[in-house]
Amino acid sequence: AGLGLALVADFRIATPEARFVANFVALGLHPGFGISAVLERVIGRQRAALMLLTGRRIRGEEAERWGLVDQLVSADALEATALALAHEIAAGAPLAVASTRRTLRGDLRALVEAATDHELAEQAKLMQTEDFAEGVRAVTERRPGRFVGR
């Protein structure tokens, strides 16, 4: 759920040590939390496909290069940096900030709702498969999955 929440945030500030992963395929499962639609919107189709189809972990520096993270800071500066940005935004005219934010976010809510509906349907199908059972066992046992396509 962490990546899904981060993707719908207005800004993402992280440390170089941060890791971002959508490892649904390791579980034999379709992505959830709207990630299948929103990740592409944030980092582009090819990079989203790379993350979603491989389950690859992306570290902070790469996440920043890809546009997944807006700013990298040290762990000690993380909270202060986030608060400073929030205060900077809050210093603007509230109605103008809210109006601009609505325009920038556009159809995000509808996009997430539609994606989540589709994701849940796909997950329900995949949860009935041998591959899903194997994926859960493999992750629990900290080993690669041995998937059979059933």
KADA-V44034 format. One record per helix or strand of 2 or more residues. SS is the DSSP state (a for helix, b for strand). FROM is the first residue (numbers start at 0). TO is the last residue. If there is no record, write none. Layout:
ss: (SS	SS)
from: (FROM	FROM)
to: (TO	TO)
//
This chain:
ss: (a	b	b	a	a	a	b	a	b	a	a	a	a)
from: (1	12	18	23	34	44	57	59	70	74	93	107	129)
to: (6	13	19	26	42	53	58	65	71	89	104	125	139)
//
